């Protein structure tokens, strides 16, 4: 799954709130990773593996853990105190777009230098349209 921000907030970037090692350093300092707490990060796009409704994202938190899609979206992109605020959700993530690609077809299209949109199962669809139950 590819995630993009088609809106104008955060300059059109995907604004993650629980990105791996993007926060302040641990105190006392650690000798082995992770060295920083999860924190905010902005990306032009973000790609994750979505399989059977479960997201696999190595940039989510500091411990890789499969997470159901709804929980992932809420923890990765929304502050905990705003999870139930529908107006905030719509302003923050309703304009995020997702594209879903079957992995083998996507890789083959890349190899053949074809447009990946040709193999997309869902292409540049607003999160609000793809997952209306979230809103």
N, C-alpha and C positions, 0 to 999 in steps of 0.2 A: 504494500500500500504506500502510495506517495501522497504526502500532505503538503498543500500550498495555501498561502493566504491570498485570496483574490480581493481582499478589502484594502483599505488604506491605513488602518491602524498599524502601529509598529512598522511603518514604512513598507507595508506589504510582506513583512517577514513573519514566519511562524514563530510565535513567542512561547517557548517552553518554560515552565516554572520548576520542573523537577529533573533538570538535565544533569547527567553524570559529572561529578567533580566541578561544577560550575559555581559553587558558592564559596564561602569563606574557608580558610584552612582550619583543620581540626586543631584544637588546643587541648592538651599538649600535642605538639607535632608528631605525626606518625612516621614510623620507619619503613612501613610497607604500604602500598596503595590500598584503599583510596586515601589521598592526602587532603582532599577538600570535601565538604558536604555538598549534596546536590543543590542546585540553584538555578537561576534564570539564564537563558541563552536564546538567541535569535538566529534563525536559519532561513535561507532563501526557500528551502524545501526540506522535508524530512522524510526518509524512507524507512519503513519497518516491515517486518513479516507479519501478515495477518493470516492465521490458519484456524479454521473452525471457530471464528469469533474471538480468538485469543491473540493478543499482540505480543510479539517477541521483539524487544527493542533494547539493545545494549547501551543506549544513551538514556534510558529511563531509570532514574535513581542510581545508586552505587552498587546495587546487587541485581544482576540479571535475573528477572523472574517473569514467567509468562503471566499476562494480566488480561482479564476480560476487557473487551473494547470499551464499554461504558466506563468502567473504573479507570482504564488507561487515559481516556480523554479527560475525565474529571481531574485526575491527579497530575497529569502532565501539563494541562493547559489552563486550569482554573484554580484560583485560590480556594482553599478549603471552606472559607466563610461565604463564598459566592456560588457554591455548587448547586444550591437550590434556588438561586436568583435567576429566573428565566430571562428577564430583561438583560441582565449582565451577560448571561450565556449567549444570547442572540447577538449582542453587540460585540462580544469577544471572539466567538468561534463559528457563528452561523455562516460566515462568508469563507471559511476555510473550505478548500476543495480537496477531494480525494480522487485518486485514480487507482484502480485495482488491476493488476496484471498477473496472469498465470506465469509462474517463474520460468518454466522451460521455454515457453513461447516468447517471453520478454527477452531472455538471453539470446535466443535464436534471431530475433529481430535486430538486436544490437549487433550481433555478429555479422548479419547480412546488411547492416547499415540501412535498415528500413525504419520507418516511423513506428515507434512503440505504440502510438495511438491505434494502429491497425490491429493490435492484439489485445487491447484493453477490454476487460469485462465491464468496467465502469470507468469513464474518462471525464475528468474535471467536473465532477458532480459536487454541488454544495453539500457540506456535511449535514445541513439542515434538511435537505431533500433525501439524502441517503439514509440518515438515521434520525427521523423525526421524533422518535420516542425520547431522545435525549433532551428535547426542548419542550 
